[in-house]
Amino acid sequence: MHMVHCFHCILHIMHSTLRRLDLNLLLVFDALFRHRSVVAAADELTISPSACSHALARLREGLGDELFFRTGSSMQPTPRATEMAEGVTLALHTLSAQLGDPTAFAPGSSTQSFTFAATDFTTFALMPALISRIEHEAPHVRLRVLHSRHRDAYSDLVQEGAHFVMGFSDEFRPAQEGVEVLQGHTDAYVVVARRGHPRIGKRLSMAQYLAERHVVVKPWQEEKGVIDSALSKGGWTREIAIELPSVMAAPFIVANSDLLITLPRLAALQLEASAAIAIFKAPFEVPSYTLNVYFQHRHLSSPWHRWMRARLESILRSKG
């Protein structure tokens, strides 16, 4: 009997909090937590920045916490806001899935928004094909691509609110419980040099590889990536000329210098159209990679999510 009384007390406290809070304000909280910017959050929610600021003031009053404080040009969360964030994101996704039409998704008229998290490696690899596939089939859907902030795909799915995380298998730690994986084509790493490189002909030897200086892309600034780990196993080290946080500038740096870069073959083929580069087989043993798409198990039965998964699966198969 005592346990029943305690349970009713907890429900009373929870309902009391919800009664004094407009649940629409949680959308503002979620957007602010992800963007750390009133202007960016307002843009996502299609409201004015002043309306977003007013909503934040109401949230602060309703929850009795500052929630976000300004540091420079960004809005940083308080410990209370950080503690709340994951639960709020999960609740919003659950409500969205449960309140939507459970039986149908009409791509021709839908204005559904899909959020992806990806490095620019995987944006290059998948997004052009995806847009080409769906632009006529679903002319009004909106795709948002967030830069993947975590080596752990689960963090992007939960903390950043992504519906899908796109990545090569070596970019992410093993999937956690509750995370599903669409597996794509498994392929090799290749080495890219500029066309007409003065010291490299039709083939690239290990001695030539080690004699050159290299471009390295480190989206999470890890100490040693998959390529340098593979080289270490063979007792080799390479000289790094420049480290980049993204691959965007890499092909143009390589095309206008004698530097080399080692990256997934699929990314190299996508970049080949943008710069005067040549692609070589890696002259050492390096683990293969698999192009994957990660998503949360709870979306399995959502019609809109199922529709997008089918298109992603088709593209992943075609990459083989």
Secondary structure, 3 states (H helix, E strand, C coil): CHHHHHHHHHHHHHHHHHHCCCCCHHHHHHHHHHHCCHHHHHHHHCCCHHHHHHHHHHHHHHHCCCCEEEECCEEEECHHHHHHHHHHHHHHHHHHHHHCCCCCCCCCCCCCEEEEEECHHHHHHHHHHHHHHHCCCCCCCEEEEEECCCCCHHHHHHCCCCCEEEEEHHHCCCCCCCEEEEEEEEECEEEEEECCCCCCCCCCCHHHHHHCEEEEECCCCCCCCHHHHHHHHCCCCCEEEEEECCCCCHHHHHHCCCCEEEEEHHHHHHHHCCCCEEEEECCCCCCCEEEEEEEEHHHCCCHHHHHHHHHHHHHHHHCC
